Amino acid sequence: MNGSVLLYDLMTFIYAISVFLYFIDFIQPNRKVNRTALVLLLGVWVIQTVFFVLRMMELNYVPVLTTFETMIYFSWVLILFSLVINFFYKIDLFTFFTNVIGFAVVAFVTFSDKGAAQLSASLQGDLLILHVTMALLSYACFLLATIFSIMYLIQEKLLKEKRWNDLFRRLPALDQLEQFSYRLIVFGFPLLLIAVILGAIWYNARFNSVLILDPKPVVSLALLILYGIYLYLRVSAGWLGRKLAWINISAFVGVIVNYLVVGQFFSHFHNW
């Protein structure tokens, strides 16, 4: 356990340096600083990958069960997605914004319990692991889509005010930002749907009942409906732009509330 914890501390330190360098590049664009930050970010992802492997070997389960583990996995996914998108599209500001959040997640759980999950034998199984993994992947997609929607609103405001500054020049075109957000929701929606279905199947198999009245799956279904409305308005009704961006942002606020508030304080089953 000590080996993986030390690796985690090293990862956190390098992650902080990378985000700081991205911040410098955001204030005063510098190609050398930007590339150094990107290399360090890649190093953080590699260290996190090794951390997961070591922790899996030490604890003998896939480490996505405790709050600490899910947050680190979430950060790992954010870094991976930001690196892939940056490789293909070179959107430096997106990489910066994403990893400010990624580092905030890491910092949030720095002082939490890093021990193994103390779960009963009934709260185990491959379906449970898949359920949690799919849910977190969907959350990551929705977060990235929200970042693009916020960037859309910023770019739209700069255009309306005719402010042709450095920030305007570093932001992609409005149609590209809207398209990125839409594609991520298209990817995230079925992931959340699959997560809900797998969770229901696993719970029924373990307890021979249906988890109907627990607040977290109820809110998750409501979020599926909200993102479904977004997709309907985008595809069938032909909506574009500002209204869809705000619907997306509002939906992700619901995702945050569902995970941090409903799951932790109101759910009788999901607060382990």
C-alpha positions in Angstrom: 0.0 0.0 0.0 2.8 2.4 0.8 4.2 2.1 -2.7 1.0 3.1 -4.4 0.5 6.0 -1.9 4.0 7.4 -2.6 3.3 7.2 -6.3 0.1 9.1 -5.7 1.9 11.8 -3.9 4.4 12.1 -6.8 1.6 12.2 -9.3 -0.1 15.0 -7.4 3.1 17.1 -7.2 3.8 16.8 -11.0 0.1 17.4 -11.8 0.3 20.7 -9.8 3.3 21.8 -11.8 1.6 20.9 -15.1 -1.5 22.9 -14.2 0.6 25.8 -13.0 2.5 25.9 -16.3 -0.8 25.8 -18.2 -2.0 28.7 -16.2 1.2 30.7 -17.1 0.5 29.8 -20.8 -3.1 31.0 -20.3 -2.0 34.4 -19.0 0.9 34.8 -21.4 0.9 32.4 -24.3 4.3 30.6 -24.5 4.8 27.6 -26.8 7.7 26.2 -24.7 5.8 26.4 -21.5 2.8 24.9 -23.1 4.7 21.9 -24.4 6.4 21.4 -21.0 3.0 21.3 -19.4 1.7 18.8 -21.9 4.7 16.5 -21.4 4.2 16.7 -17.6 0.5 16.0 -18.0 1.3 12.9 -20.1 3.7 11.8 -17.3 0.9 12.3 -14.7 -1.4 10.0 -16.8 1.3 7.3 -17.0 1.9 7.5 -13.2 -1.8 7.3 -12.5 -2.0 4.2 -14.8 0.9 2.6 -12.8 -0.9 3.6 -9.6 -4.1 1.8 -10.6 -2.2 -1.4 -11.6 -0.2 -1.4 -8.3 -3.3 -0.7 -6.2 -5.2 -3.5 -8.0 -2.4 -5.9 -7.3 -2.2 -4.8 -3.6 -5.9 -4.8 -2.9 -7.0 -7.6 -5.3 -10.0 -5.8 -6.7 -10.5 -3.1 -9.4 -10.0 0.2 -7.5 -13.2 2.0 -8.4 -15.3 1.5 -5.2 -14.3 4.0 -2.6 -14.7 7.8 -3.0 -10.9 8.1 -3.2 -10.7 5.5 -5.9 -13.6 6.8 -8.0 -12.2 10.4 -7.9 -8.7 9.2 -9.0 -10.3 7.1 -11.8 -12.4 10.1 -12.9 -9.2 12.3 -13.0 -7.4 9.6 -15.0 -10.3 9.6 -17.6 -10.3 13.4 -17.8 -6.5 13.5 -18.5 -6.8 10.8 -21.1 -9.7 12.5 -22.9 -8.0 15.9 -22.8 -4.7 14.4 -24.2 -6.6 12.6 -27.0 -8.6 15.7 -28.0 -5.5 17.9 -27.8 -3.6 15.5 -30.0 -6.2 15.6 -32.8 -7.5 19.2 -32.5 -4.8 21.2 -30.6 -7.3 23.1 -28.3 -4.9 24.2 -25.5 -7.5 26.1 -23.5 -9.7 23.0 -23.4 -6.8 21.0 -22.0 -6.1 23.7 -19.4 -9.7 24.0 -18.3 -10.2 20.3 -18.1 -7.1 19.7 -16.0 -7.8 22.5 -13.6 -10.9 20.5 -12.8 -8.9 17.2 -12.9 -6.4 18.6 -10.4 -9.1 20.0 -8.2 -10.6 16.5 -8.0 -7.2 15.0 -7.0 -6.6 17.8 -4.5 -10.1 17.2 -3.1 -9.3 13.6 -2.1 -5.7 14.1 -1.1 -6.5 13.9 2.6 -9.2 11.3 2.3 -8.8 7.7 3.4 -6.7 5.9 0.9 -7.3 2.4 2.3 -9.1 -0.5 0.7 -12.9 -0.6 0.4 -14.5 -2.2 3.5 -17.6 -3.7 1.7 -19.6 -6.7 2.6 -19.5 -9.7 0.4 -22.9 -8.8 -1.1 -21.5 -5.5 -2.4 -19.1 -7.0 -4.9 -19.1 -8.4 -8.4 -18.1 -7.7 -12.0 -21.4 -6.1 -12.8 -20.9 -3.6 -9.9 -17.5 -2.7 -11.3 -18.9 -2.2 -14.8 -21.8 -0.2 -13.4 -19.5 2.2 -11.5 -17.0 2.4 -14.4 -19.7 3.2 -17.0 -21.3 5.8 -14.8 -18.0 7.6 -14.2 -17.2 7.5 -18.0 -20.5 9.1 -18.7 -19.9 11.8 -16.0 -16.5 12.5 -17.7 -18.2 12.9 -21.1 -20.9 15.2 -19.7 -18.2 17.3 -17.9 -16.2 17.7 -21.1 -19.3 18.6 -23.0 -20.1 21.2 -20.4 -16.6 22.7 -20.7 -17.2 23.1 -24.5 -20.6 24.7 -23.8 -19.0 27.2 -21.5 -16.3 27.9 -24.1 -19.1 28.4 -26.6 -20.8 31.0 -24.4 -17.5 32.8 -23.9 -16.8 32.9 -27.6 -20.3 34.0 -28.4 -20.0 36.9 -25.9 -16.6 38.0 -27.4 -18.1 37.9 -30.9 -21.1 40.0 -29.8 -18.9 42.5 -28.1 -16.4 42.5 -31.0 -13.5 41.8 -28.7 -10.8 40.3 -30.9 -8.3 39.6 -28.1 -6.0 36.7 -27.5 -8.7 34.7 -25.8 -10.9 35.0 -28.8 -8.1 33.9 -31.1 -7.4 30.8 -29.0 -11.0 29.6 -28.9 -12.3 27.4 -31.7 -15.2 28.5 -33.9 -18.7 28.4 -32.5 -19.9 25.6 -34.7 -16.9 23.5 -33.7 -17.4 24.0 -30.0 -21.1 23.1 -30.4 -20.3 20.0 -32.4 -17.7 18.8 -29.7 -20.3 19.3 -27.0 -23.0 17.4 -28.9 -20.7 14.5 -29.8 -19.6 14.0 -26.2 -23.3 13.9 -25.0 -24.0 11.4 -27.8 -21.2 9.3 -26.3 -22.1 9.9 -22.7 -25.9 9.3 -22.9 -25.7 5.5 -23.7 -22.9 5.1 -21.2 -25.2 6.4 -18.4 -28.1 4.3 -19.7 -25.9 1.2 -19.7 -24.7 2.0 -16.2 -28.3 2.4 -14.9 -29.3 -0.9 -16.5 -26.2 -2.8 -15.2 -26.8 -1.4 -11.7 -30.4 -2.6 -11.8 -29.5 -6.0 -13.0 -26.7 -6.4 -10.4 -29.0 -5.3 -7.5 -31.7 -7.6 -8.6 -29.3 -10.5 -8.8 -27.8 -9.8 -5.4 -30.9 -8.9 -3.4 -33.8 -10.4 -5.5 -35.6 -7.0 -5.6 -35.7 -3.8 -7.6 -34.1 -0.6 -6.2 -37.0 1.8 -7.1 -37.3 4.3 -4.3 -33.6 5.1 -3.7 -33.0 8.8 -4.7 -29.8 8.3 -6.7 -31.2 6.0 -9.4 -34.3 8.1 -9.6 -32.3 11.3 -10.2 -30.1 9.3 -12.7 -33.3 8.5 -14.7 -34.3 12.2 -14.5 -30.8 13.1 -15.9 -31.3 10.6 -18.7 -34.6 12.2 -19.6 -32.9 15.7 -19.5 -30.0 14.6 -21.8 -32.6 12.8 -24.0 -34.4 16.1 -24.4 -31.1 17.8 -25.3 -30.5 15.2 -28.0 -34.1 15.5 -29.3 -33.9 19.2 -29.5 -30.5 19.0 -31.3 -31.4 16.3 -33.8 -35.1 16.5 -34.4 -36.0 20.1 -33.6 -32.9 21.5 -35.1 -31.9 23.6 -32.0 -28.4 25.0 -32.0 -26.3 27.4 -29.9 -26.9 29.3 -26.7 -30.1 27.5 -25.5 -28.7 24.1 -25.9 -25.5 25.2 -24.2 -27.5 26.3 -21.1 -29.5 23.0 -21.1 -26.2 21.1 -21.2 -24.8 23.1 -18.3 -28.0 22.8 -16.3 -28.0 19.0 -16.8 -24.4 18.7 -15.6 -25.2 20.7 -12.5 -27.7 17.9 -11.9 -24.9 15.3 -12.4 -22.8 17.0 -9.7 -25.8 17.2 -7.3 -26.6 13.6 -7.9 -23.1 12.4 -7.2 -22.0 14.7 -4.3 -25.3 15.4 -2.6 -27.9 12.8 -3.4 -25.5 9.8 -3.4 -23.7 10.9 -0.2 -26.5 12.2 2.0 -29.9 11.0 0.7 -29.3 7.6 -0.8 -29.6 4.7 1.6 -27.7 2.4 -0.7 -25.1 4.4 -2.6 -23.4 6.1 0.4 -21.0 3.2 1.1 
